[in-house]
Amino acid sequence: MSAKGYVISGTTGIDQRIEQGVSFGHIQRNSINHQITGRAAHNAPIDTATASESVVCQPATKKLAEELFNKWNMALQTGSAKNVAALYAEDAILLPTVSNLPRTTPAEIEDYFNHFLEKKPYGIIKQRNIKQGCNKLTDAGVYDFEVTSNGKKEIVPARYTFVYEYRNNVWKIIHHHSSMMPEVK
């Protein structure tokens, strides 16, 4: 620290000098000596394991959202809950269409699909909204589910959100919410 300012470090790309009198966070920096504690006191990164990490962002496009949904939909067609559950990350959360229980483990997600697949579901996107990020993609909208119940095909209108994250060279579902439309026309 110099008499003119404070050195702030901890993350690659934002190491900089802060002049006195400039607000940083909730502390007003002025001529009073503020003690810095924790990892920052030792010039250690506060939000990454090392300050020399770099991230390469995978393209997150509408076409990718379509491909990921189709992959999930085709996994449903296999009739194997294990195949469907494999598309979800280890720490994913599923807020399913026909269950009140949030599914937060791979075993719970697989259990849900064991029962849901009995209805032979097939999803058809009616409207989608894509939000793109670095190694993250959100696909939210409206879909119809064609299901078979008591030998009869039925259409169930629902809304959905899939959040995908690129991890270990593969896109995984980290959050999936699906709920039936409250008002069916």
Secondary structure, 3 states (H helix, E strand, C coil): CCCCEEEECCCCCCCEEEECCCEECCEECCCCCCCCCHHHHHCCCCCCCCCCCCCCCCCCCHHHHHHHHHHHHHHHHCCCHHHHHCCEEEEEEEECCCCCCCECCHHHHHHHHHHHHHHCCEEEEEEEEEEEECCEEEEEEEEEEEEEECCEEEEEEEEEEEEEEEECCEEEEEEEEEEECCCCC
